[in-house]
Amino acid sequence: MSDAVIRVPAEGRDRLAVIAESRGTSIRALVQEFAESMLTDEERRERAEQTRAYLAKHFGFEVTDEESAAMGRKLREAFAQLRADAA
């Protein structure tokens, strides 16, 4: 696999360096880990459908679009609060 150059502002590079150092890794490995762990919108939709199918098959629980949207809002609010508390 060949490497690629990604240009970011100096502030972003410096932040990545601090995060990488705190984890005992390199910026390269940190960016690779990020790229491998993030899902595209399509992948998220596929996982959501797989989860719904699993819940329906194994537990008889049908998750509606409204319930899914409500849970998404609650999770976003909780993560926002965690970020605010950490700041």
N, CA, C and O atoms as a printed pandas DataFrame, in Angstrom:
     atom_number atom_name residue_name chain_id  residue_number  x_coord  y_coord  z_coord
0              1         N          MET        A               1    0.849   -1.168    0.000
1              2        CA          MET        A               1    0.000    0.000    0.000
2              3         C          MET        A               1    0.896    1.234    0.000
3              4         O          MET        A               1    1.842    1.337    0.782
4              5         N          SER        A               2    0.583    2.148   -0.878
5              6        CA          SER        A               2    1.387    3.364   -0.929
6              7         C          SER        A               2    0.782    4.431   -0.034
7              8         O          SER        A               2   -0.418    4.431    0.240
8              9         N          ASP        A               3    1.632    5.337    0.415
9             10        CA          ASP        A               3    1.186    6.433    1.272
10            11         C          ASP        A               3    0.666    7.584    0.422
11            12         O          ASP        A               3    0.990    7.691   -0.761
12            13         N          ALA        A               4   -0.138    8.440    1.031
13            14        CA          ALA        A               4   -0.654    9.644    0.400
14            15         C          ALA        A               4   -0.392   10.810    1.337
15            16         O          ALA        A               4   -0.270   10.635    2.550
16            17         N          VAL        A               5   -0.308   11.973    0.774
17            18        CA          VAL        A               5   -0.110   13.188    1.564
18            19         C          VAL        A               5   -1.472   13.848    1.755
19            20         O          VAL        A               5   -2.215   14.054    0.796
20            21         N          ILE        A               6   -1.785   14.175    2.994
21            22        CA          ILE        A               6   -3.030   14.874    3.316
22            23         C          ILE        A               6   -2.644   16.200    3.942
23            24         O          ILE        A               6   -1.911   16.242    4.929
24            25         N          ARG        A               7   -3.142   17.281    3.363
25            26        CA          ARG        A               7   -2.803   18.600    3.880
26            27         C          ARG        A               7   -3.877   19.059    4.860
27            28         O          ARG        A               7   -5.068   19.032    4.553
28            29         N          VAL        A               8   -3.441   19.475    6.031
29            30        CA          VAL        A               8   -4.340   20.005    7.049
30            31         C          VAL        A               8   -3.704   21.274    7.605
31            32         O          VAL        A               8   -2.490   21.453    7.509
32            33         N          PRO        A               9   -4.509   22.150    8.183
33            34        CA          PRO        A               9   -3.931   23.333    8.822
34            35         C          PRO        A               9   -2.975   22.916    9.944
35            36         O          PRO        A               9   -3.116   21.840   10.524
36            37         N          ALA        A              10   -2.017   23.767   10.235
37            38        CA          ALA        A              10   -1.008   23.463   11.266
38            39         C          ALA        A              10   -1.661   23.146   12.607
39            40         O          ALA        A              10   -1.185   22.272   13.331
40            41         N          GLU        A              11   -2.742   23.841   12.946
41            42        CA          GLU        A              11   -3.422   23.596   14.218
42            43         C          GLU        A              11   -3.964   22.170   14.263
43            44         O          GLU        A              11   -3.879   21.502   15.294
44            45         N          GLY        A              12   -4.515   21.709   13.157
45            46        CA          GLY        A              12   -5.029   20.346   13.092
46            47         C          GLY        A              12   -3.913   19.322   13.210
47            48         O          GLY        A              12   -4.047   18.322   13.914
48            49         N          ARG        A              13   -2.805   19.580   12.514
49            50        CA          ARG        A              13   -1.649   18.686   12.602
50            51         C          ARG        A              13   -1.128   18.619   14.018
51            52         O          ARG        A              13   -0.819   17.539   14.522
52            53         N          ASP        A              14   -1.029   19.781   14.671
53            54        CA          ASP        A              14   -0.528   19.816   16.048
54            55         C          ASP        A              14   -1.452   19.050   16.992
55            56         O          ASP        A              14   -0.986   18.335   17.879
56            57         N          ARG        A              15   -2.744   19.198   16.800
57            58        CA          ARG        A              15   -3.707   18.466   17.639
58            59         C          ARG        A              15   -3.577   16.965   17.413
59            60         O          ARG        A              15   -3.587   16.188   18.368
60            61         N          LEU        A              16   -3.455   16.557   16.158
61            62        CA          LEU        A              16   -3.260   15.137   15.859
62            63         C          LEU        A              16   -1.987   14.610   16.506
63            64         O          LEU        A              16   -1.962   13.481   16.996
64            65         N          ALA        A              17   -0.940   15.410   16.512
65            66        CA          ALA        A              17    0.326   14.993   17.121
66            67         C          ALA        A              17    0.157   14.769   18.623
67            68         O          ALA        A              17    0.679   13.798   19.171
68            69         N          VAL        A              18   -0.567   15.660   19.282
69            70        CA          VAL        A              18   -0.799   15.515   20.724
70            71         C          VAL        A              18   -1.616   14.261   21.008
71            72         O          VAL        A              18   -1.292   13.495   21.916
72            73         N          ILE        A              19   -2.675   14.055   20.232
73            74        CA          ILE        A              19   -3.520   12.878   20.427
74            75         C          ILE        A              19   -2.715   11.606   20.178
75            76         O          ILE        A              19   -2.783   10.659   20.962
76            77         N          ALA        A              20   -1.960   11.588   19.097
77            78        CA          ALA        A              20   -1.157   10.405   18.770
78            79         C          ALA        A              20   -0.142   10.118   19.868
79            80         O          ALA        A              20    0.026    8.969   20.277
80            81         N          GLU        A              21    0.532   11.155   20.342
81            82        CA          GLU        A              21    1.534   10.959   21.397
82            83         C          GLU        A              21    0.891   10.414   22.670
83            84         O          GLU        A              21    1.452    9.538   23.329
84            85         N          SER        A              22   -0.293   10.937   23.013
85            86        CA          SER        A              22   -0.956   10.472   24.227
86            87         C          SER        A              22   -1.375    9.010   24.124
87            88         O          SER        A              22   -1.534    8.331   25.138
88            89         N          ARG        A              23   -1.552    8.528   22.895
89            90        CA          ARG        A              23   -1.927    7.125   22.674
90            91         C          ARG        A              23   -0.713    6.241   22.385
91            92         O          ARG        A              23   -0.841    5.028   22.215
92            93         N          GLY        A              24    0.453    6.859   22.332
93            94        CA          GLY        A              24    1.664    6.093   22.048
94            95         C          GLY        A              24    1.726    5.588   20.623
95            96         O          GLY        A              24    2.227    4.493   20.365
96            97         N          THR        A              25    1.218    6.383   19.698
97            98        CA          THR        A              25    1.195    5.978   18.297
98            99         C          THR        A              25    1.627    7.139   17.418
99           100         O          THR        A              25    2.050    8.178   17.925
100          101         N          SER        A              26    1.527    6.976   16.127
101          102        CA          SER        A              26    1.907    8.024   15.184
102          103         C          SER        A              26    0.662    8.685   14.601
103          104         O          SER        A              26   -0.439    8.143   14.692
104          105         N          ILE        A              27    0.846    9.853   14.007
105          106        CA          ILE        A              27   -0.271   10.505   13.322
106          107         C          ILE        A              27   -0.770    9.601   12.201
107          108         O          ILE        A              27   -1.975    9.471   11.989
108          109         N          ARG        A              28    0.159    8.981   11.488
109          110        CA          ARG        A              28   -0.209    8.079   10.392
110          111         C          ARG        A              28   -1.135    6.981   10.903
111          112         O          ARG        A              28   -2.180    6.729   10.303
112          113         N          ALA        A              29   -0.767    6.327   12.001
113          114        CA          ALA        A              29   -1.586    5.250   12.555
114          115         C          ALA        A              29   -2.923    5.782   13.072
115          116         O          ALA        A              29   -3.951    5.118   12.940
116          117         N          LEU        A              30   -2.907    6.977   13.657
117          118        CA          LEU        A              30   -4.132    7.583   14.166
118          119         C          LEU        A              30   -5.114    7.848   13.027
119          120         O          LEU        A              30   -6.299    7.535   13.143
120          121         N          VAL        A              31   -4.631    8.422   11.933
121          122        CA          VAL        A              31   -5.483    8.714   10.786
122          123         C          VAL        A              31   -5.999    7.413   10.168
123          124         O          VAL        A              31   -7.163    7.332    9.774
124          125         N          GLN        A              32   -5.137    6.392   10.083
125          126        CA          GLN        A              32   -5.553    5.097    9.550
126          127         C          GLN        A              32   -6.656    4.494   10.421
127          128         O          GLN        A              32   -7.646    3.979    9.902
128          129         N          GLU        A              33   -6.485    4.555   11.741
129          130        CA          GLU        A              33   -7.494    4.039   12.665
130          131         C          GLU        A              33   -8.821    4.769   12.475
131          132         O          GLU        A              33   -9.884    4.148   12.466
132          133         N          PHE        A              34   -8.754    6.081   12.326
133          134        CA          PHE        A              34   -9.960    6.885   12.111
134          135         C          PHE        A              34  -10.658    6.466   10.817
135          136         O          PHE        A              34  -11.871    6.256   10.799
136          137         N          ALA        A              35   -9.890    6.345    9.742
137          138        CA          ALA        A              35  -10.466    5.991    8.442
138          139         C          ALA        A              35  -11.122    4.617    8.480
139          140         O          ALA        A              35  -12.162    4.408    7.855
140          141         N          GLU        A              36  -10.528    3.690    9.201
141          142        CA          GLU        A              36  -11.077    2.336    9.267
142          143         C          GLU        A              36  -12.293    2.238   10.185
143          144         O          GLU        A              36  -13.125    1.347   10.013
144          145         N          SER        A              37  -12.405    3.139   11.152
145          146        CA          SER        A              37  -13.488    3.036   12.130
146          147         C          SER        A              37  -14.729    3.841   11.766
147          148         O          SER        A              37  -15.810    3.572   12.291
148          149         N          MET        A              38  -14.597    4.807   10.892
149          150        CA          MET        A              38  -15.745    5.642   10.539
150          151         C          MET        A              38  -16.596    4.970    9.468
151          152         O          MET        A              38  -16.079    4.282    8.588
152          153         N          LEU        A              39  -17.890    5.176    9.556
153          154        CA          LEU        A              39  -18.821    4.614    8.593
154          155         C          LEU        A              39  -19.349    5.704    7.669
155          156         O          LEU        A              39  -19.529    6.851    8.080
156          157         N          THR        A              40  -19.595    5.330    6.414
157          158        CA          THR        A              40  -20.258    6.247    5.495
158          159         C          THR        A              40  -21.745    6.272    5.833
159          160         O          THR        A              40  -22.221    5.439    6.604
160          161         N          ASP        A              41  -22.472    7.212    5.266
161          162        CA          ASP        A              41  -23.920    7.260    5.493
162          163         C          ASP        A              41  -24.571    5.957    5.046
163          164         O          ASP        A              41  -25.457    5.442    5.729
164          165         N          GLU        A              42  -24.144    5.421    3.910
165          166        CA          GLU        A              42  -24.709    4.171    3.400
166          167         C          GLU        A              42  -24.403    3.003    4.342
167          168         O          GLU        A              42  -25.271    2.167    4.596
168          169         N          GLU        A              43  -23.184    2.943    4.856
169          170        CA          GLU        A              43  -22.826    1.879    5.802
170          171         C          GLU        A              43  -23.647    1.982    7.081
171          172         O          GLU        A              43  -24.058    0.962    7.633
172          173         N          ARG        A              44  -23.891    3.207    7.561
173          174        CA          ARG        A              44  -24.717    3.384    8.753
174          175         C          ARG        A              44  -26.148    2.917    8.507
175          176         O          ARG        A              44  -26.753    2.273    9.365
176          177         N          ARG        A              45  -26.683    3.241    7.340
177          178        CA          ARG        A              45  -28.046    2.790    7.002
178          179         C          ARG        A              45  -28.110    1.266    6.942
179          180         O          ARG        A              45  -29.057    0.658    7.441
180          181         N          GLU        A              46  -27.089    0.649    6.323
181          182        CA          GLU        A              46  -27.054   -0.815    6.241
182          183         C          GLU        A              46  -26.998   -1.438    7.632
183          184         O          GLU        A              46  -27.707   -2.405    7.912
184          185         N          ARG        A              47  -26.159   -0.886    8.500
185          186        CA          ARG        A              47  -26.051   -1.422    9.867
186          187         C          ARG        A              47  -27.363   -1.248   10.624
187          188         O          ARG        A              47  -27.773   -2.132   11.376
188          189         N          ALA        A              48  -28.015   -0.115   10.426
189          190        CA          ALA        A              48  -29.295    0.124   11.092
190          191         C          ALA        A              48  -30.322   -0.907   10.639
191          192         O          ALA        A              48  -31.071   -1.444   11.455
192          193         N          GLU        A              49  -30.356   -1.181    9.347
193          194        CA          GLU        A              49  -31.299   -2.174    8.836
194          195         C          GLU        A              49  -30.958   -3.566    9.352
195          196         O          GLU        A              49  -31.860   -4.331    9.695
196          197         N          GLN        A              50  -29.684   -3.907    9.414
197          198        CA          GLN        A              50  -29.276   -5.203    9.957
198          199         C          GLN        A              50  -29.685   -5.325   11.427
199          200         O          GLN        A              50  -30.146   -6.378   11.866
200          201         N          THR        A              51  -29.511   -4.242   12.175
201          202        CA          THR        A              51  -29.882   -4.249   13.592
202          203         C          THR        A              51  -31.387   -4.402   13.753
203          204         O          THR        A              51  -31.853   -5.171   14.593
204          205         N          ARG        A              52  -32.148   -3.663   12.942
205          206        CA          ARG        A              52  -33.608   -3.790   13.004
206          207         C          ARG        A              52  -34.048   -5.217   12.696
207          208         O          ARG        A              52  -34.915   -5.770   13.373
208          209         N          ALA        A              53  -33.440   -5.808   11.664
209          210        CA          ALA        A              53  -33.794   -7.176   11.289
210          211         C          ALA        A              53  -33.445   -8.156   12.410
211          212         O          ALA        A              53  -34.211   -9.078   12.691
212          213         N          TYR        A              54  -32.307   -7.961   13.042
213          214        CA          TYR        A              54  -31.886   -8.832   14.144
214          215         C          TYR        A              54  -32.848   -8.719   15.323
215          216         O          TYR        A              54  -33.270   -9.732   15.881
216          217         N          LEU        A              55  -33.195   -7.491   15.702
217          218        CA          LEU        A              55  -34.122   -7.290   16.811
218          219         C          LEU        A              55  -35.482   -7.913   16.515
219          220         O          LEU        A              55  -36.103   -8.508   17.396
220          221         N          ALA        A              56  -35.938   -7.774   15.282
221          222        CA          ALA        A              56  -37.231   -8.344   14.911
222          223         C          ALA        A              56  -37.180   -9.868   14.936
223          224         O          ALA        A              56  -38.089  -10.508   15.463
224          225         N          LYS        A              57  -36.131  -10.449   14.376
225          226        CA          LYS        A              57  -36.024  -11.903   14.284
226          227         C          LYS        A              57  -35.818  -12.562   15.644
227          228         O          LYS        A              57  -36.478  -13.551   15.962
228          229         N          HIS        A              58  -34.909  -12.020   16.441
229          230        CA          HIS        A              58  -34.518  -12.687   17.679
230          231         C          HIS        A              58  -35.314  -12.252   18.913
231          232         O          HIS        A              58  -35.379  -12.982   19.903
232          233         N          PHE        A              59  -35.916  -11.065   18.849
233          234        CA          PHE        A              59  -36.621  -10.564   20.030
234          235         C          PHE        A              59  -38.063  -10.150   19.736
235          236         O          PHE        A              59  -38.806   -9.783   20.646
236          237         N          GLY        A              60  -38.450  -10.211   18.467
237          238        CA          GLY        A              60  -39.802   -9.819   18.102
238          239         C          GLY        A              60  -40.073   -8.341   18.300
239          240         O          GLY        A              60  -41.222   -7.933   18.470
240          241         N          PHE        A              61  -39.019   -7.536   18.279
241          242        CA          PHE        A              61  -39.151   -6.101   18.534
242          243         C          PHE        A              61  -38.957   -5.339   17.231
243          244         O          PHE        A              61  -37.886   -5.402   16.627
244          245         N          GLU        A              62  -39.972   -4.629   16.802
245          246        CA          GLU        A              62  -39.918   -3.816   15.578
246          247         C          GLU        A              62  -39.609   -2.368   15.946
247          248         O          GLU        A              62  -40.369   -1.733   16.677
248          249         N          VAL        A              63  -38.505   -1.854   15.445
249          250        CA          VAL        A              63  -38.111   -0.473   15.712
250          251         C          VAL        A              63  -38.643    0.403   14.583
251          252         O          VAL        A              63  -38.338    0.168   13.414
252          253         N          THR        A              64  -39.432    1.405   14.932
253          254        CA          THR        A              64  -39.989    2.303   13.923
254          255         C          THR        A              64  -38.967    3.381   13.571
255          256         O          THR        A              64  -38.000    3.605   14.299
256          257         N          ASP        A              65  -39.202    4.040   12.446
257          258        CA          ASP        A              65  -38.340    5.153   12.054
258          259         C          ASP        A              65  -38.371    6.255   13.105
259          260         O          ASP        A              65  -37.350    6.890   13.372
260          261         N          GLU        A              66  -39.530    6.483   13.698
261          262        CA          GLU        A              66  -39.665    7.522   14.714
262          263         C          GLU        A              66  -38.842    7.181   15.963
263          264         O          GLU        A              66  -38.177    8.046   16.535
264          265         N          GLU        A              67  -38.896    5.913   16.375
265          266        CA          GLU        A              67  -38.117    5.481   17.539
266          267         C          GLU        A              67  -36.618    5.597   17.269
267          268         O          GLU        A              67  -35.847    6.023   18.129
268          269         N          SER        A              68  -36.231    5.216   16.077
269          270        CA          SER        A              68  -34.819    5.300   15.701
270          271         C          SER        A              68  -34.352    6.759   15.694
271          272         O          SER        A              68  -33.268    7.067   16.189
272          273         N          ALA        A              69  -35.164    7.647   15.136
273          274        CA          ALA        A              69  -34.819    9.067   15.099
274          275         C          ALA        A              69  -34.743    9.640   16.512
275          276         O          ALA        A              69  -33.842   10.421   16.816
276          277         N          ALA        A              70  -35.676    9.260   17.368
277          278        CA          ALA        A              70  -35.676    9.749   18.750
278          279         C          ALA        A              70  -34.416    9.289   19.476
279          280         O          ALA        A              70  -33.800   10.073   20.198
280          281         N          MET        A              71  -34.028    8.038   19.297
281          282        CA          MET        A              71  -32.817    7.528   19.941
282          283         C          MET        A              71  -31.591    8.267   19.411
283          284         O          MET        A              71  -30.681    8.593   20.173
284          285         N          GLY        A              72  -31.569    8.528   18.118
285          286        CA          GLY        A              72  -30.455    9.280   17.548
286          287         C          GLY        A              72  -30.336   10.666   18.164
287          288         O          GLY        A              72  -29.236   11.121   18.476
288          289         N          ARG        A              73  -31.475   11.338   18.340
289          290        CA          ARG        A              73  -31.468   12.664   18.981
290          291         C          ARG        A              73  -30.951   12.577   20.410
291          292         O          ARG        A              73  -30.140   13.399   20.834
292          293         N          LYS        A              74  -31.420   11.586   21.145
293          294        CA          LYS        A              74  -30.981   11.425   22.537
294          295         C          LYS        A              74  -29.479   11.169   22.619
295          296         O          LYS        A              74  -28.799   11.715   23.488
296          297         N          LEU        A              75  -28.969   10.345   21.722
297          298        CA          LEU        A              75  -27.521   10.075   21.721
298          299         C          LEU        A              75  -26.730   11.324   21.375
299          300         O          LEU        A              75  -25.720   11.613   22.017
300          301         N          ARG        A              76  -27.179   12.074   20.361
301          302        CA          ARG        A              76  -26.473   13.315   19.997
302          303         C          ARG        A              76  -26.471   14.303   21.161
303          304         O          ARG        A              76  -25.458   14.950   21.427
304          305         N          GLU        A              77  -27.601   14.420   21.853
305          306        CA          GLU        A              77  -27.690   15.316   23.007
306          307         C          GLU        A              77  -26.752   14.864   24.126
307          308         O          GLU        A              77  -26.089   15.686   24.758
308          309         N          ALA        A              78  -26.701   13.557   24.365
309          310        CA          ALA        A              78  -25.833   13.038   25.421
310          311         C          ALA        A              78  -24.370   13.285   25.093
311          312         O          ALA        A              78  -23.598   13.683   25.965
312          313         N          PHE        A              79  -23.978   13.054   23.836
313          314        CA          PHE        A              79  -22.583   13.288   23.452
314          315         C          PHE        A              79  -22.253   14.782   23.508
315          316         O          PHE        A              79  -21.148   15.155   23.902
316          317         N          ALA        A              80  -23.189   15.628   23.121
317          318        CA          ALA        A              80  -22.963   17.068   23.214
318          319         C          ALA        A              80  -22.753   17.487   24.669
319          320         O          ALA        A              80  -21.896   18.319   24.970
320          321         N          GLN        A              81  -23.536   16.907   25.553
321          322        CA          GLN        A              81  -23.392   17.228   26.966
322          323         C          GLN        A              81  -22.044   16.738   27.497
323          324         O          GLN        A              81  -21.396   17.440   28.273
324          325         N          LEU        A              82  -21.619   15.551   27.092
325          326        CA          LEU        A              82  -20.312   15.047   27.503
326          327         C          LEU        A              82  -19.196   15.964   27.028
327          328         O          LEU        A              82  -18.264   16.252   27.778
328          329         N          ARG        A              83  -19.289   16.421   25.789
329          330        CA          ARG        A              83  -18.259   17.352   25.269
330          331         C          ARG        A              83  -18.282   18.655   26.043
331          332         O          ARG        A              83  -17.228   19.205   26.364
332          333         N          ALA        A              84  -19.475   19.158   26.349
333          334        CA          ALA        A              84  -19.580   20.406   27.095
334          335         C          ALA        A              84  -19.012   20.245   28.502
335          336         O          ALA        A              84  -18.325   21.137   29.000
336          337         N          ASP        A              85  -19.294   19.121   29.140
337          338        CA          ASP        A              85  -18.784   18.869   30.486
338          339         C          ASP        A              85  -17.274   18.738   30.493
339          340         O          ASP        A              85  -16.623   19.123   31.464
340          341         N          ALA        A              86  -16.710   18.200   29.421
341          342        CA          ALA        A              86  -15.260   18.008   29.335
342          343         C          ALA        A              86  -14.516   19.304   29.052
343          344         O          ALA        A              86  -13.323   19.422   29.333
344          345         N          ALA        A              87  -15.234   20.278   28.492
345          346        CA          ALA        A              87  -14.590   21.558   28.125
346          347         C          ALA        A              87  -14.338   22.448   29.316
347          348         O          ALA        A              87  -13.807   23.548   29.163
